[in-house]
Amino acid sequence: MATPPSDSPPSSAAGKPPNPVSVEPSNGGNPDTKVEAVKESSPTSVFVNTEPIREEQVQNAMKFLSHPKVRGSPVMYRRSFLERKGLTKEEIDEAFRRVPDSMTDASTTQPAVSSQDGQIKSSSYVQQQPPTQVLQSAAVAPVGSASKIGMLSQFHWYHAILAVGFLAASGAGTAVFLKKSVVPRLKSWIRKVASEEDEEGLIKKNDAKPSVAEEAAAAAKAAAVAAADVARASQEMLTTKREEKRCFEELLSMLNAQVHEMKSMSNSIQKLESGQSVNGRIALDEQDNHRFSGTSSRQPYTNGKTDTESRSVRSTSPPVSAEPPHPKSYMEIMSMIQRGEKPSNIREINDAPPNPNQPLTNPRAAPRPKPWEVSQPQNTSVNTYPSQESSNGTTYHFQDNQPNGDDGVPWWQKKNVRITEVETSEEHNFGSSNMAAANDRPPQRSWVPPQPPPVVIPEAATAIRQPKKAAIQTEPMNDDQFLARSGDAIDELQKITRFSETAGGSVEASSMVPDTSATEIQREDNGSYLET
Amino acid sequence: MPVFKTPFNGYSVKFSPFYENQVAVATAQNFGILGNGRVHVLQLGPTVTERAAFDTADGVYDVCWSESHDSLIVAAVADGSLKIYDLSLPAAANPIRSLHEHARECHGVDFNTVRKDSFLSASWDDTVKLWTVDRPASVRTFKEHAYCVYAAAWNPRHADVFASASGDCTARIWDVREPGSTMILPAHEFEILACDWNKYDDCIIATASVDKSIKVWDVRNYRVPLAVLNGHGYAVRKVKFSPHRGSMIASCSYDMSVCLWDYMVEDALIGRYDHHTEFAVGVDMSVLVEGLLASTGWDELVYVWQHGTDPRAP
């Protein structure tokens, strides 16, 4: 069951305070949260925030969320920022609730690609007016300023402006081009017409005009030819320069290769002398490079992965100014991968399970108790996962007599006291060292029934059990005998008190038959038995 | 002290909870950037021998032993999958399961020591997943972190509570019965690479970060750390509470050292081992043998030694 993404509307369970008495969210809380809070707050787990909402933190968060730049970032980053600043979930949810549209992205987040169209449609009718006004000034200015990070809808707005602007510009350009091409045609047409009309009267003028035009044309042709020559010359120069560059580059690369080989050789010589095997791998790698290396089928995968790998690997190196010195071969491999090459020592391995339905074998050894479990008690049972909740529920209910007891003292630490008695008494009875006891004891870890409440008033306890004795002796007594009898009873009471309070049983119990049976019943509860 | 040389760069080492002399090692080729991986199971003795080794297509970043089955191992692989191996079966029958749901690299795996039947996987796809060995699909997915989750650690006493450490600079505490996290600890100003619970006080948690420090927190009062352990020269990669002494912590770092701390003491650093010659990336303390430490690093060596002795001594 996947948990909802963090930018969804705040889940009521997350906002549940552990203590129904503690401060609810300041707006009174939804009925839903209250209902769920009451339902789920029975175990007072210490792993939940018990702080009330801090109003100043919420105010700071609201200022942050209202900032225009923050509006453009994904909700996930806003939440993460607030979490890093130390706000609790409740405070963050409260801030989001108060800043009205802070839950929606100004941009569409990663998974909602399909909703981009919806956003365009919804915003298009808003944006139709501005583009018409902004036509002329649209130009090229918005292109650079549109930051691509998360500003997708605005990007589309600009996109619309740009498209219209482009159309306008192209239209203007074609108009200009047409004008430029129409003018000479018009001129020539005019010339023709003029020449036809004024053939006789304006022969000289016509002659003059064509001659001027011819001279102009000749000049233009000469200029064109010159320009062509210049262009050719510059092209030739460019090509020669390129060739020179190529030669230089080849020289450089060859020199680099030679330097590299020399370096590696010197390294390998040094390492051979010093006898370290680690860096000797570099020499081996050099040799491996000459071998025919891997298939190309892994290439797209590796490229895609190397990008993420390099990002992730780089992310684990500290952003603090002191970067730990990475091993030399590490840097070589990183540079190889950044160039797109794959290290040659990678093999194709099929690590898929040969039989995915392979039945699980039986374990050959029983789980061994942990050192912290032996010395201090556990409070949960080992059940398989599905039944965990039910057993835990009963555990909590049964043994948590004081909900929300002392401040700062978690409930299981109080409960521990009783279980300590159980555990230590067990160990005492076994009479062996901790570890031996741990090894001998079967790994039961089953739910140990709680000890009956400690005997607060021993006299009362024994008095309850006394009736058997009293019933046996039903003879009528006169006062003196009664006093004597009660004195005996008091002595026996004291003996019983002492006896019932000691951890291990004693043989004296056998002297008092009905009481031993009673105490044995009591002892049976903690699963131990009397040892002499 | 036994030393073992792995062919690939070491990433994680874990003692078996069943046998004192068994250790599992996760390794990845080419420093884990790109390449194959291998899981080693080593038998410790007068010398270290390799009991089994399993090859994977991609690097293995973490490994953990099952708490209920003495021969099951779970490996977190860099291609996002989790592989389960059974040592009692021949190598040809392994792995017995491959669980592939994460969209990015699996970086951490931890087995539940209370319920003993479920485990967590922490991934760079910002999620933590809960699995049981017998199910082919995850039981729960916990998606709240804003960046890579580097580690997840079960609470040693509460079967349903675990903590996660993430690159979004927060550590979160979760209860598997709740849909979302129950606490957010803004523990560091930089990425948090590891976290672990105190085995003897289940409210205390340690976080290790890129900012070179380890901070120890009490979740009942998490605004101020109980202790800040400074001493590492670079990012702290792993942190582990001792199973035998409640206030002892072992850590390993990119400064190539393994350090031991007692956070209740004024001068917290109580031991420092400089045996690695590259980043020390994995450390573990044995549950069965008090004071036994293991570490591995990018120098492809696995050391197992007793606290107070020299790891490199023969």
Interface residues (C-beta under 8 A of the other chain):
Chain A: M1 A2 T3 P4 P5 S6 S11 A13 A14 S45 V46 F47 V48 N49 M76 Y77 R79 S80 E83 R84 K85 G86 T88 K89 S277 V278 T302 K305 T306 T308 E309 S310 S312 V313 S315 T316 S317 P318 P319 V320 A322 P324 P327 S329 Y330 I333 M334 I337 K342 P343 N345 I346 R347 E348 I349 N350 D351 A352 P353 P354 N355 P356 Q358 L360 T361 P363 R364 A365 P367 R368 K370 P371 W372 Q376 Q378 N379 T380 V382 N383 T384 Y385 Q388 E389 N392 G408 P410 W412
Chain B: K5 P17 F18 Y19 Q29 N30 F31 G32 I33 L34 G35 N36 F54 D55 T56 A57 E67 S68 H69 D70 S71 L72 V77 A78 K83 D86 S88 L89 A92 A93 N94 P95 I96 R97 S98 R104 E105 T113 V114 R115 K116 D117 S118 W124 T132 V133 D134 P136 V139 R140 T141 F142 K143 E144 A146 Y147 C148 N155 P156 R157 H158 A159 D160 V161 G167 D168 C169 T170 I173 D175 R177 E178 P179 G180 S181 T182 M183 I184 P186 F190 E191 L193 K199 Y200 C203 V210 D211 K212 V219 R220 R223 G233 Y234 A235 P243 H244 G246 Y254 D255 T277 E278 F279 V287 L288 E290 W298 D299 E300
